[in-house]
């Protein structure tokens, strides 16, 4: 009996899930809706767009996009509204400006710093291999080699 109650409880959560169905006046409006919901990031999930997210905030954002499209607003007006309200983080492709400068430059700077570090490591290794032995070091090395070979 306990297993049956547990199974019903677990499956009741998925039954509660709601499927959103929006009616569009024309296919162009539906395509704009799909494009916009794929370009906007879910602020709860962060690595999902609002089209794929099941979070309540994503549902609200999808509904808001639908309402604004039906109100006749352009894609740029809807995106401006979302960024004004939630910041540039709501966009998967944030604009290049002072606030997002580090976001755009971080990969380039990381590669540049890594490349400089790798180059300096190679140069240091190259200078170490090019060093010549002094006469006294060479004599000592020969002596060590001869004593090792004599002992065998």
JOVENPE-V210164 format. One line per field, one symbol per residue. phi: phi as a letter, one per 30 degrees, with the letter a starting at -180 (. if undefined). burial: + if it has 24 or more other C-alpha atoms within 12 Angstrom, else -. A space follows every 50 residues. Layout:
phi->???
burial->???
//
This chain:
phi->.dddddddddddddddeccdbcccdadddddddddddddcdddddicbdd dcdcdddddddddddddddddjddeddddddddddcidddcdcdddbddc edddcedddddddddddddddddddddddddcdddddddddddddddddd dd
burial->----------------------------+--++++++++++++-----++ +-+----++-++-+++-++-----+--++--++----+++++-------- -------------------------------------------------- --
//
